[in-house]
Amino acid sequence: MENARPPWARRSVGPAWERWLATPPGEARRRSGTRLPWLSTLVVTLVVTVGSGFAGHGQPDRVPLDSLGRALLVLGGALLLFRHRFPRTVAIGIAAAVAAYLAAGFPYGPVFLLLAVGAFAAVVAGHRKVAWWALGGVWASHVLIAHWLYRWLPPPHDGPAPWGEELLVTAWVVAVVALSELVRVRREQLARAQAERAAAERRRADEERLRIARELHDVLAHSISVINVQAGVGLALLDSDPEQARSALTTIKDASKEALGEVRQVLDTLRTPGDAPRSPAPGLDRLPELTEQARSAGLTVDVTTEGTPATLPPGTDLAAFRIVQEALTNTVRHSGSRTARVLLRHTPGALEIRVDDDGPATAGAGEPGGGNGLIGMRERAAALGGAIEAGPRPDGGFRVRARIPLTGAGAPDPGSGADTVAPAAPEEES
């Protein structure tokens, strides 16, 4: 697992150039706050200093490299040490050093590497205009020196440079700018991709948290409702009808055992991420068990199935079971009716669920459509591309109606957080 590796190992994944590109400029500057790029700066400075000495042998018309020329080269190299901390200042300072080097008549050659590295660091850090001004300033100064100011600057008896030479300088400047912009764009793309991956991970964590919250709510709300009703029955009949009280206590024991088992399954999933649950998730095949629990709480449930039942995807099967479970739990808790009717209608493209009770609502039922239970049902249906309608009926009862599409078994799981909600199909009153 990625998180099982130590931080240094996670940072070392992938090629070095890709890790460097993926580092945002701000983070690169923060990292450089305690460490300067000594090694790369030393290499560039040595290459420029030694290379310029060799380049002078092939340019007898230029001024030989002396202590002033080497000082300018070393100064430019020293500025590169701070290219991550102060990229704008470094780019302008190196441009000034290079312009002074050229004005002094020293040999052409590796000196332009200093300018390229300084401008590159400024562009990658996001200071594009500063880098362009630095490169443009050196180019403009070279044009002035080579074609107008050469009479008053060393070397003596120098003539104007051919204009074709300026084309090479212009091409070099364009190449440096193009490469810097390419790296900057690539770094921004990688940073954006990293941000999107981090956002997707946070989304998945939130969706998993919501899924677990729904599971725990559905399990505990149903079981505790049954326990609450049976505890009341047991207390009321403890003296007058001990056998009935014993039956109520037995129901409490069974309901609490089942709730503990389902809660333990959810917690085991949390403790062992990536492992499959030890027991299958509940589905519509457990409806008889659910209706029996409701019956023990004093609610008679009549289940009717229409159409040819099809094999449902696990996510759809679980969502259908939880919707029926929550609807019956609300009936036990909030309805004065002691009967409920469950209709499962299987169609070629959808599963339609309808749960009715004859009411009336009891005190504490709350406003229609409120409560975490109805919110959880809507989230489950919406995650599968369906919809929930819940509210009072004209005759005084309460109805929960859900429609879950079956097209494409690859519909997202209830915990996937899909946002598309298809409106429920109109349905005639039965």
Secondary structure, DSSP 8 states (H G I E B T S, - for coil): -GGGS-HHHHHT-S-HHHHHHHS-HHHHHHHTTS---HHHHHHHHHHHHHHHHHHHHT-TTS----HHHHHHHHHHHHHHTTTTTSHHHHHHHHHHHHHHHHHTT---STHHHHHHHHHHHHHHTT-HHHHHHHHHHHHHHHHHHHHTGGGTSSSTT-----HHHHHHHHHHHHHHHHHHHHHHHHHHHHHHHHHHHHHHHHHHHHHHHHHHHHHHHHHHHHHHHHHHHHHHHHHHHTTT-HHHHHHHHHHHHHHHHHHHHHHHHHHHHHHSTTS--SS----GGGHHHHHHHHHHTT-EEEEEEES------HHHHHHHHHHHHHHHHHHHHHBS-SEEEEEEEE-SSEEEEEEEE---B-TT--STT-SHHHHHHHHHHHHTT-EEEEEE-TTS-EEEEEEEE-SSTT---TTS--------------
